[in-house]
Amino acid sequence: MLLSTMKLLPLVRGRGPLSPASRAGIGAALVLLALVSAVELADGREPNYVGLIAAAPFLAAVFAGWRVVLLIGVLATLVALGFNLAAPEPTLQSGVNVAGVTLATAIAAVVASLRERQAERIAELARLATVAQQAVLRPIGPQVGGLAVAGRYVSATAAADIGGDLYEALDTPYGVRIIVGDVRGKGLDAVRLASIVLGSYRHVAYERADLRAVVADLDRAVARSVGDEDFVTAVLLEERGGTLSIVNCGHPAPLLLRRGATIPLEPPATAPPLGFMPVVQTRVERLEPGDRLLLFTDGLGEARRDGEFFPTADRAWGLLGHGRVDDGLASLETALVEWVRGRLDDDIALVLMEYTGANGAAERPAPSWEFNTAAPDPR
């Protein structure tokens, strides 16, 4: 009978194949039926343990759909009825046990149906949240101006909330400009604020000649749209003719990958996030052909396993220094997910860019510290 049930399962699986969790629930229910049947057969002809069979449809209901639960319940009822009929003298208790298995099947089917509806609703909400986030974060690359650029958004699995991580890369009259930011908080409010920041940035990046003026405009946009405790950390960079300018508003420092080394590009002075009137200083670097730069949100720095943080700086060159930039980000995501055993606590936005040299010509190699100067504040 168990073999016949397994053959019938494909007929009731619904719109798709059974998931591993559903198979586990069905397997547990069938194992329970087999164990109770074995105990009953070993105990004699009196059905003393038939009532335990009522647990079988509930085991299936934890994971499987209501159709499968009904099938398991029908099988459990037939098993209970068979032991009852095989008894020397049917009793009221054995009849009650059979009725209890039937009632348990009906209740378990209702529970499974309600669980399926709730799961479908959660899946639909997650899908809508993903669509909303994709509308905010449009694809970037593979080429922006003279830079090879790739962006990647790694979603957390620890919670259903979506984050407010953001990125954009634009080819403007002032060079290639890139922003990576992180909105405080999660959910649709964070996505709304991220869309405000990106909308403002996509406008002012083409209008302002100085990155500090871009920061001032973004700060005003954030201040008009949030409460006193909300803010957005961000790092903005501009590449023009091999010169890289960076301003940082309370964000993790980008990592420069050069000839096998990883160099954190810390700002000349700390500045608060957008929304707190940051006064930023510009860090200027001279890029060499082959340089790569990784920009990321704090989810990368906070990813940990057994209390040990992911060694981003130590592994950055090995993961990101070869192949195309999008291949590098794919390698980083794979290594990161493996490190945290598939469970991230926060979303992560990643942008990797590569400088190949102005017009393909090699420029004079120069150590980055020779150009680590702060531009004067125009105010």
C-alpha positions in Angstrom: 0.0 0.0 0.0 2.9 2.4 0.8 4.4 1.7 -2.7 1.0 2.5 -4.3 0.9 5.8 -2.4 4.3 6.8 -3.6 3.2 6.1 -7.2 0.1 8.3 -6.7 2.0 11.3 -5.3 2.9 12.8 -8.8 -0.8 13.0 -9.5 -1.5 15.3 -6.5 1.6 17.4 -6.4 -0.2 20.4 -7.9 1.5 22.9 -10.2 5.0 21.8 -9.7 7.3 19.1 -8.4 7.4 18.4 -4.7 10.0 20.3 -2.8 12.6 18.6 -0.6 10.7 19.8 2.5 7.4 18.3 1.2 9.2 15.0 0.5 10.6 15.1 4.0 7.1 15.6 5.5 5.6 12.8 3.3 8.5 10.5 4.2 8.0 11.1 7.9 4.3 10.4 7.7 4.9 7.2 5.8 7.6 6.1 8.2 5.1 6.7 11.1 2.5 4.6 9.4 5.0 1.8 8.9 6.2 1.9 12.5 2.7 1.9 14.0 1.7 -1.0 11.6 4.8 -3.0 12.7 4.1 -2.4 16.4 0.4 -3.4 15.9 1.4 -6.6 14.0 3.9 -7.5 16.7 1.5 -6.8 19.5 -1.2 -9.1 18.3 -4.6 -8.8 16.7 -6.0 -6.3 19.2 -5.7 -2.7 17.7 -4.1 -1.0 20.7 -2.0 1.7 18.9 -4.2 2.6 16.0 -4.8 6.1 17.5 -1.2 7.1 16.9 -1.9 6.9 13.1 -3.8 10.2 13.4 -0.4 12.0 13.7 0.5 11.0 10.1 -1.6 13.6 8.2 -0.4 16.3 10.6 3.2 15.4 9.9 2.5 15.8 6.2 0.6 19.1 6.7 3.7 20.7 8.1 5.4 20.7 4.7 3.1 19.3 2.0 0.1 20.7 0.2 -3.5 19.8 1.1 -3.9 17.3 -1.7 -0.9 15.3 -0.5 -2.2 15.6 3.1 -5.6 14.1 2.0 -3.9 11.2 0.3 -1.8 10.5 3.4 -5.0 10.8 5.5 -6.9 8.4 3.3 -4.0 5.9 3.5 -3.9 6.3 7.3 -7.7 5.8 7.6 -7.5 2.6 5.5 -4.7 1.3 7.7 -6.6 2.0 10.8 -9.8 0.5 9.4 -7.8 -2.6 8.3 -6.5 -3.2 11.8 -10.0 -2.6 13.2 -11.6 -5.2 10.8 -8.8 -7.7 11.6 -9.5 -7.6 15.3 -11.2 -10.6 16.9 -14.0 -8.5 18.1 -14.5 -4.8 17.0 -14.9 -2.5 19.9 -16.2 1.0 20.4 -12.7 2.2 21.1 -11.4 0.9 17.8 -14.2 2.6 16.0 -13.5 5.9 17.7 -9.8 5.5 16.7 -10.8 5.2 13.0 -13.1 8.2 13.3 -10.3 10.2 15.0 -7.9 9.4 12.1 -10.6 10.6 9.6 -11.2 13.8 11.6 -7.4 14.4 11.9 -7.2 14.1 8.1 -9.8 16.8 7.6 -8.2 19.2 10.1 -4.7 18.6 8.7 -5.9 19.3 5.2 -7.4 22.6 6.3 -4.2 23.5 8.1 -2.2 22.7 5.0 -4.5 24.8 2.8 -4.1 27.8 5.1 -0.3 27.4 5.2 -0.2 27.2 1.4 -2.2 30.4 1.1 0.1 32.2 3.6 3.2 31.0 1.8 1.8 32.2 -1.5 1.1 35.6 0.0 4.6 35.9 1.4 6.1 34.9 -1.9 4.0 37.5 -3.7 5.0 40.2 -1.3 8.7 39.2 -1.7 8.3 39.3 -5.5 6.7 42.8 -5.4 9.5 44.0 -3.1 12.1 42.6 -5.5 10.4 44.4 -8.5 10.3 47.6 -6.5 14.0 47.3 -5.8 14.9 46.4 -9.3 13.0 49.5 -10.5 15.3 51.6 -8.3 18.6 49.8 -9.1 18.9 49.7 -12.9 21.8 47.6 -14.4 25.1 49.3 -14.9 28.0 48.5 -17.2 29.7 46.7 -18.7 31.4 49.9 -20.0 30.9 53.4 -18.6 33.1 55.9 -20.3 36.6 54.5 -20.2 35.9 52.2 -17.3 34.8 48.6 -17.2 32.1 48.5 -14.5 29.9 45.9 -12.9 27.3 46.1 -10.2 25.8 43.4 -8.1 23.2 43.3 -5.4 23.4 40.4 -2.9 20.1 39.9 -1.0 20.2 38.8 2.6 18.4 35.5 3.5 18.1 36.2 7.2 15.0 38.3 6.8 12.3 39.1 4.3 12.8 42.9 4.5 14.6 44.5 1.6 17.3 47.0 2.1 18.1 50.4 0.9 21.5 49.8 -0.6 22.1 51.7 -3.8 24.6 52.2 -6.6 24.8 54.1 -9.9 27.5 54.8 -12.6 27.2 57.7 -15.0 29.3 59.0 -17.9 29.1 62.8 -17.3 30.8 65.8 -18.9 33.1 65.8 -15.8 34.1 62.2 -16.2 32.7 58.9 -15.0 30.9 59.3 -11.7 29.9 56.4 -9.4 27.9 56.4 -6.2 27.4 53.6 -3.7 25.3 54.2 -0.7 23.3 52.6 2.2 20.1 53.9 3.6 19.6 53.4 7.4 16.9 50.8 8.0 15.0 48.3 5.8 11.7 47.8 4.0 9.8 50.0 1.6 10.8 53.2 3.4 14.4 52.4 2.8 13.7 51.7 -0.9 11.8 55.0 -1.2 14.7 57.0 0.3 17.2 55.1 -2.0 15.1 56.1 -5.0 15.1 59.8 -3.9 18.9 59.7 -3.5 19.4 58.0 -6.9 16.9 60.3 -8.6 18.7 63.4 -7.3 22.1 62.0 -8.1 21.2 61.2 -11.7 20.3 64.8 -12.1 23.0 66.7 -10.2 25.9 64.4 -11.4 25.5 66.0 -14.8 25.1 69.6 -13.4 27.7 70.1 -10.7 31.4 70.3 -11.6 32.6 69.6 -8.0 31.8 66.4 -6.2 31.4 68.3 -3.0 28.6 70.3 -4.6 27.0 67.0 -5.6 27.2 65.9 -1.9 25.6 69.1 -0.8 22.7 68.7 -3.2 22.2 65.1 -2.1 22.3 66.1 1.6 19.5 68.6 1.1 17.5 66.0 -0.8 17.9 63.5 2.1 17.2 66.1 4.8 13.9 67.1 3.1 12.7 63.5 2.9 13.6 61.8 6.3 13.3 62.1 10.0 15.9 63.3 12.5 17.4 59.8 12.9 17.4 58.7 9.3 20.5 59.1 7.1 22.3 57.7 4.1 26.0 56.7 4.1 27.6 57.1 0.6 30.9 57.2 -1.2 31.2 59.1 -4.5 34.0 58.9 -7.0 34.9 60.6 -10.2 37.4 59.3 -12.8 38.7 61.7 -15.4 41.8 61.1 -17.5 43.3 58.6 -15.0 42.7 60.9 -12.0 40.4 59.5 -9.4 38.6 61.8 -6.9 36.8 60.3 -3.9 34.5 61.8 -1.3 33.2 59.8 1.6 30.1 60.4 3.8 30.4 57.9 6.6 30.7 54.9 4.3 33.2 52.0 4.2 36.3 53.0 2.3 36.7 51.6 -1.2 39.5 49.1 -1.9 42.1 49.7 -4.5 43.5 46.5 -6.1 46.9 47.1 -7.6 49.6 44.6 -8.6 48.4 42.0 -6.1 48.0 44.5 -3.2 44.8 45.7 -1.6 44.8 49.4 -0.5 41.9 50.9 1.5 41.3 54.4 0.3 40.4 56.0 3.6 39.2 59.7 3.4 41.5 62.5 4.5 39.0 63.3 7.2 35.8 61.7 8.5 32.5 63.1 7.5 28.9 62.3 8.7 26.4 60.6 6.4 24.0 62.4 4.1 21.3 64.1 6.1 23.7 65.4 8.7 25.3 68.2 6.6 28.6 66.4 5.8 31.6 68.6 5.1 33.8 66.3 2.9 37.4 66.4 1.8 38.4 65.0 -1.5 41.0 62.2 -1.8 42.8 62.2 -5.1 44.6 59.2 -6.6 46.4 58.6 -9.8 45.2 55.4 -11.4 47.5 52.9 -13.2 46.3 50.8 -16.1 44.9 47.5 -14.6 43.9 49.1 -11.3 40.6 47.8 -10.0 38.4 49.5 -7.3 35.8 47.8 -5.2 33.0 49.8 -3.6 30.6 48.1 -1.2 28.1 48.6 1.5 28.6 47.6 5.2 26.9 44.3 4.7 30.2 43.0 3.3 32.2 44.1 6.3 29.7 42.7 8.7 29.4 39.3 7.1 30.7 36.8 9.7 30.8 33.1 10.5 31.2 31.9 14.1 32.1 35.5 15.1 34.8 35.8 12.5 34.4 38.5 9.8 34.8 37.8 6.1 38.5 38.6 5.3 37.6 41.0 2.5 41.0 42.8 2.2 43.0 39.5 2.4 41.0 37.8 -0.3 40.1 40.7 -2.5 42.9 40.3 -5.0 42.5 36.6 -5.4 38.8 36.9 -6.0 38.6 40.2 -7.9 42.0 40.6 -9.6 41.4 38.4 -12.6 39.0 37.9 -15.4 36.3 40.4 -16.2 34.8 42.7 -13.5 31.5 40.9 -13.5 33.3 37.6 -13.1 35.2 39.0 -10.2 31.9 40.0 -8.4 30.5 36.6 -9.1 33.5 35.0 -7.4 33.3 37.4 -4.5 29.6 36.6 -4.0 30.2 32.8 -4.1 33.0 33.1 -1.6 31.0 35.3 0.7 27.9 33.0 0.7 30.1 30.0 1.3 31.8 31.8 4.2 28.5 32.7 6.0 27.0 29.2 5.1 24.3 30.8 3.0 22.9 33.1 5.6 23.6 36.8 5.3 22.3 39.3 7.9 22.2 42.3 5.6 21.9 43.1 1.9 25.1 44.1 0.1 25.7 46.3 -2.9 28.9 45.8 -4.8 30.5 47.8 -7.6 33.8 46.8 -9.2 35.5 49.0 -11.8 38.7 48.6 -13.8 40.9 51.3 -15.3 42.6 50.3 -18.5 44.3 53.6 -19.3 43.4 56.7 -21.2 42.6 55.7 -24.9 44.2 52.4 -24.2 47.7 53.9 -23.7 49.7 53.0 -20.7 50.3 55.9 -18.4 53.2 56.5 -16.0 53.0 54.2 -13.1 52.9 56.1 -9.8 52.5 55.0 -6.2 49.1 56.1 -4.9 50.6 57.9 -1.9 52.2 60.5 -4.2 48.7 61.7 -5.1 47.0 61.3 -1.7 46.2 65.0 -1.4 43.1 66.7 -0.2 41.5 69.3 -2.4 40.9 72.7 -0.7 37.4 73.4 0.5 35.9 76.1 -1.7 34.1 77.5 1.3 
